[in-house]
């Protein structure tokens, strides 16, 4: 059972890397890019909607939201492009073992964008 869980975790890592690569592809529609970048940002970000120290529910959001985001992204991205990105992701992970610095920048920018958007709407509500 532990082998199966490790394999599933490795598959999620590959899919997350493939989504990151799909986000960079100009052939991918903007709405698919938005879902892909949100999914990648949430997957690699240390910030969760529900903190992990809350028993059961804290880990449950990661087990539900990340696979849901990956599944939604894969439906929105054309299959041929997704297959190319999976192949590139597999090669990249074989070479480096991680998404790297660019992914970290995307995560930080996504959280800054979300924070700015939240502040904007909070100001709109208060004014």
C-alpha positions in Angstrom: 0.0 0.0 0.0 2.9 2.4 0.7 4.3 1.8 -2.8 0.9 2.7 -4.3 0.8 5.9 -2.3 4.3 6.8 -3.3 3.5 6.2 -6.9 0.4 8.4 -6.7 2.4 11.2 -5.1 5.0 10.9 -7.8 2.2 11.0 -10.4 0.8 14.2 -8.8 4.3 15.7 -8.9 4.6 14.9 -12.7 1.1 16.3 -13.4 1.9 19.5 -11.4 5.1 20.0 -13.4 3.2 19.3 -16.7 0.6 21.9 -15.7 3.3 24.4 -15.0 4.8 23.7 -18.5 1.3 24.0 -20.1 0.8 27.3 -18.4 3.8 28.6 -20.4 2.5 27.3 -23.7 1.0 30.0 -25.9 -1.5 27.5 -27.4 -3.3 27.0 -24.1 -6.4 29.2 -23.6 -6.2 31.9 -20.9 -8.9 30.3 -18.7 -7.0 27.0 -18.7 -3.8 28.9 -17.8 -5.6 30.6 -14.9 -6.8 27.2 -13.5 -3.4 25.6 -14.1 -1.5 28.4 -12.4 -3.9 28.4 -9.4 -3.5 24.6 -9.1 0.3 24.7 -9.3 0.4 27.6 -6.8 -1.8 25.8 -4.3 0.1 22.5 -4.8 3.5 23.9 -4.1 2.6 26.7 -1.7 3.1 26.3 2.0 -0.1 28.4 2.6 -3.4 26.3 2.7 -7.0 27.3 2.8 -7.4 25.1 5.9 -4.2 24.8 8.1 -2.7 21.4 8.3 -2.6 21.4 12.1 -6.4 21.0 12.2 -7.0 17.2 12.4 -8.3 15.4 9.3 -9.8 18.5 7.6 -6.4 20.2 7.4 -5.0 17.4 5.2 -8.3 16.8 3.4 -8.2 20.0 1.5 -4.9 19.1 -0.1 -6.2 15.6 -0.9 -9.3 17.1 -2.6 -8.4 20.5 -4.0 -5.1 19.6 -5.8 -6.4 16.5 -7.6 -9.6 18.5 -8.5 -7.5 21.4 -9.9 -5.4 19.0 -11.9 -8.4 17.2 -13.3 -10.1 20.5 -14.2 -6.9 21.8 -15.8 -6.5 18.6 -17.9 -10.1 19.0 -19.2 -9.5 22.6 -20.2 -6.0 22.1 -21.8 -6.1 20.5 -25.3 -5.1 16.8 -25.0 -2.2 17.0 -27.5 -0.6 19.9 -25.7 -1.1 18.2 -22.3 0.6 15.1 -23.6 3.6 17.2 -24.9 3.8 18.9 -21.5 3.8 15.5 -19.7 6.6 14.3 -21.8 8.6 17.5 -21.2 7.8 17.3 -17.4 9.0 13.7 -17.3 12.3 14.7 -18.9 12.7 17.8 -16.7 12.0 15.8 -13.5 14.6 13.2 -14.6 17.2 16.0 -15.1 16.5 18.3 -12.1 14.1 16.5 -9.7 12.0 19.6 -9.1 10.1 22.5 -10.7 12.8 24.9 -9.8 13.1 28.7 -9.3 10.6 29.6 -12.0 7.8 27.7 -10.3 8.6 29.5 -7.0 8.3 32.8 -8.8 5.0 31.8 -10.3 3.7 30.8 -6.8 4.8 34.1 -5.2 3.3 36.1 -8.0 0.0 34.1 -7.8 -0.3 34.7 -4.1 0.6 38.4 -4.5 -2.1 38.7 -7.2 -4.6 37.0 -5.0 -3.8 39.3 -2.1 -4.0 42.4 -4.2 -7.4 41.2 -5.6 -8.6 40.5 -2.0 -7.5 44.0 -0.8 -9.1 45.6 -3.9 -12.5 44.0 -3.2 -12.2 44.7 0.6 -11.6 48.4 -0.2 -14.6 48.3 -2.6 -16.8 46.9 0.1 -15.7 49.3 2.8 -16.0 52.4 0.6 
